[in-house]
Amino acid sequence: METQALIAESILDFRPALPDGGVLLALDIGTKTLGTAFCDAGWRYASPGKTLPRGKFTRDKEALEALVAERAVAGIVIGLPRNMDGSEGPRAQASRAYARNLGPLGLPILLWDERWSTASAERAMIEQDTSRRKRAERIDSHAAAVILQGAIDALAGGAF
């Protein structure tokens, strides 16, 4: 029998599941792609990873399992797309379901508010003079890095 992993919405609940730090994987879950990002084990910086095409969940899970094994991931941060007023719509519910489906990986999962992550990532890419085509290809992974940086800043800074 597989055990369900912790799914937290608070740094206070997530932090104790990572007593020794460790590499974290962030996901920006789009309808067509999965943006990934990773941080170092000391939680100092987040970097964009691959943008994976979405498919059937079993294929997504296999690709994520490979990334988890390759990077020795200790936990997962999933962007939770809330509305500007803080309410949740269908996309937030889809992210929650995705987190539940990843539970059997056995890693702690943090649902992190991702409001403004895509806009922030796009602004940074424009400042770096990234072409419109390359921005379209990479935006989800850069958004995942923005999501992850917010989470690790809170984790490392003790802002919980």
KABELVEN-V140724 format. One record per residue. RES is the residue in one small letter. SS is DSSP state (H for helix, E for strand, - for the rest). PHI is phi in whole degrees, 0 to 359 (NA if undefined). D_LAST is the distance of its C-alpha to the last C-alpha in Angstrom with 1 decimal. Layout:
res = <RES & RES>
ss = <SS & SS>
phi = <PHI & PHI>
d_last = <D_LAST & D_LAST>
This chain:
res = <m & e & t & q & a & l & i & a & e & s & i & l & d & f & r & p & a & l & p & d & g & g & v & l & l & a & l & d & i & g & t & k & t & l & g & t & a & f & c & d & a & g & w & r & y & a & s & p & g & k & t & l & p & r & g & k & f & t & r & d & k & e & a & l & e & a & l & v & a & e & r & a & v & a & g & i & v & i & g & l & p & r & n & m & d & g & s & e & g & p & r & a & q & a & s & r & a & y & a & r & n & l & g & p & l & g & l & p & i & l & l & w & d & e & r & w & s & t & a & s & a & e & r & a & m & i & e & q & d & t & s & r & r & k & r & a & e & r & i & d & s & h & a & a & a & v & i & l & q & g & a & i & d & a & l & a & g & g & a & f>
ss = <- & - & - & - & - & - & E & E & - & - & H & H & H & H & H & - & - & - & - & - & - & - & E & E & E & E & E & E & E & - & - & - & E & E & E & E & E & E & E & - & - & - & - & - & - & E & E & E & E & E & E & E & E & - & - & - & H & H & H & H & H & H & H & H & H & H & H & H & H & H & H & - & E & E & E & E & E & E & E & E & - & E & - & - & - & - & - & E & - & H & H & H & H & H & H & H & H & H & H & H & H & H & H & H & H & - & - & E & E & E & E & E & E & - & - & - & H & H & H & H & H & H & H & H & H & H & H & - & - & - & - & H & H & H & H & H & H & H & H & H & H & H & H & H & H & H & H & H & H & H & H & H & H & H & H & H & H & - & - & ->
phi = <NA & 279 & 265 & 282 & 280 & 298 & 241 & 249 & 245 & 228 & 303 & 301 & 275 & 282 & 305 & 298 & 282 & 234 & 298 & 248 & 72 & 120 & 294 & 245 & 252 & 250 & 233 & 252 & 270 & 259 & 284 & 246 & 221 & 243 & 276 & 240 & 209 & 227 & 238 & 287 & 295 & 269 & 60 & 261 & 216 & 249 & 229 & 298 & 251 & 280 & 258 & 259 & 290 & 282 & 217 & 295 & 302 & 299 & 290 & 303 & 297 & 298 & 296 & 291 & 300 & 295 & 295 & 300 & 291 & 298 & 259 & 52 & 291 & 262 & 195 & 235 & 244 & 247 & 294 & 252 & 281 & 274 & 287 & 301 & 274 & 92 & 286 & 238 & 245 & 300 & 293 & 294 & 297 & 295 & 293 & 298 & 295 & 299 & 300 & 300 & 293 & 275 & 310 & 298 & 296 & 81 & 258 & 295 & 235 & 246 & 270 & 243 & 305 & 251 & 305 & 76 & 297 & 292 & 297 & 295 & 296 & 295 & 300 & 296 & 291 & 294 & 299 & 273 & 61 & 284 & 298 & 302 & 296 & 292 & 298 & 298 & 288 & 248 & 301 & 293 & 289 & 292 & 296 & 299 & 294 & 296 & 301 & 294 & 298 & 299 & 293 & 288 & 299 & 292 & 294 & 286 & 275 & 68 & 281 & 219>
d_last = <33.5 & 30.3 & 27.0 & 24.4 & 21.1 & 17.7 & 16.8 & 13.2 & 12.0 & 8.3 & 6.1 & 5.8 & 9.6 & 10.3 & 9.0 & 11.6 & 14.2 & 14.2 & 14.8 & 17.0 & 15.4 & 18.1 & 19.4 & 17.8 & 20.0 & 19.2 & 21.6 & 22.7 & 25.1 & 28.1 & 31.3 & 33.3 & 31.0 & 27.8 & 26.1 & 24.4 & 22.3 & 21.2 & 19.0 & 20.0 & 19.0 & 17.1 & 14.9 & 16.5 & 18.4 & 19.2 & 22.8 & 24.8 & 26.7 & 29.6 & 30.1 & 31.6 & 34.0 & 33.1 & 35.6 & 35.9 & 32.7 & 34.4 & 35.1 & 31.6 & 30.3 & 32.8 & 31.8 & 28.1 & 29.1 & 31.1 & 28.2 & 26.0 & 28.8 & 29.7 & 26.3 & 25.2 & 22.1 & 19.4 & 17.5 & 17.9 & 15.9 & 18.0 & 18.1 & 18.3 & 20.8 & 20.2 & 22.8 & 22.2 & 22.0 & 19.2 & 21.8 & 22.7 & 26.0 & 28.0 & 26.1 & 22.8 & 24.7 & 26.3 & 23.0 & 21.9 & 25.3 & 25.1 & 21.9 & 23.8 & 26.8 & 24.9 & 23.7 & 26.8 & 25.7 & 23.7 & 20.5 & 17.0 & 16.5 & 13.5 & 14.8 & 13.3 & 14.6 & 17.5 & 19.0 & 20.9 & 20.4 & 24.1 & 25.2 & 23.1 & 24.5 & 28.0 & 27.8 & 27.0 & 29.8 & 32.2 & 31.4 & 32.3 & 35.5 & 34.9 & 37.7 & 37.3 & 38.4 & 35.9 & 33.1 & 34.1 & 34.1 & 30.8 & 28.6 & 26.7 & 25.8 & 24.7 & 22.6 & 21.0 & 20.2 & 18.6 & 16.4 & 15.6 & 15.0 & 12.3 & 10.5 & 11.3 & 10.3 & 6.6 & 7.4 & 9.7 & 8.2 & 5.4 & 3.8 & 0.0>
